[in-house]
Amino acid sequence: MQLNEDEQDGLENIQEVIGEAATWLMNSRLPVNADNLMMVLRARRVMVKEKQLQRTLETCIRYLRARLVKPL
């Protein structure tokens, strides 16, 4: 399956945002799990003003929530 350029950019943004949240958790000596990642992403979503970043954060939260309900 081939992703178009917009989808690829979105996927890279999601990976970057989740990576930043995981790094913050590790630096804070907190466990990196879906619940804690969602906590960090929600807090960051409230603090940012840029609409594109808010959408990316919301997408990340939805992805993690879906993973909690239906793990691989």
C-alpha positions in Angstrom: 0.0 0.0 0.0 1.4 3.3 -1.1 0.8 6.5 1.0 0.4 9.8 -0.6 2.7 12.7 0.4 0.1 14.2 2.8 -0.5 10.9 4.6 3.3 10.3 4.8 3.8 13.7 6.3 1.0 13.1 8.8 2.5 9.8 9.8 5.9 11.3 10.4 4.3 14.1 12.5 2.5 11.5 14.6 5.7 9.5 15.1 7.6 12.6 16.1 4.9 13.8 18.6 4.6 10.4 20.2 8.4 10.2 20.4 8.6 13.6 22.1 6.0 12.6 24.6 7.9 9.3 25.3 11.1 11.3 25.8 9.4 13.6 28.3 8.1 10.6 30.2 11.5 8.9 30.3 13.2 12.2 31.5 10.6 12.4 34.2 11.2 8.8 35.2 7.6 7.8 34.5 6.7 4.6 32.7 6.1 4.9 29.0 2.7 3.4 28.3 -0.4 4.4 26.4 -2.1 6.0 29.4 0.8 8.2 30.3 1.4 9.1 26.6 -2.2 10.2 26.3 -1.9 12.2 29.5 1.2 14.1 28.1 -0.5 14.6 24.7 -3.7 15.9 26.2 -1.7 18.4 28.3 0.3 19.5 25.3 -2.9 19.9 23.2 -4.3 22.3 25.7 -1.1 24.4 25.7 -0.5 24.8 22.0 -2.2 27.4 19.9 -1.3 26.1 16.4 -4.4 24.3 14.8 -2.3 21.8 12.8 -0.4 20.7 15.9 -3.6 20.4 17.8 -5.0 18.1 15.1 -1.9 16.0 15.1 -2.1 15.7 18.9 -5.7 14.7 18.7 -5.0 12.1 16.1 -2.2 10.7 18.3 -4.6 10.5 21.2 -7.3 8.7 19.1 -4.7 6.2 17.8 -3.5 5.4 21.3 -7.0 5.1 22.6 -7.8 2.7 19.8 -4.7 0.6 20.7 -5.9 0.4 24.3 -9.2 -1.0 23.3 -7.9 -3.4 20.6 -4.2 -4.2 21.2 -2.3 -6.1 18.5 
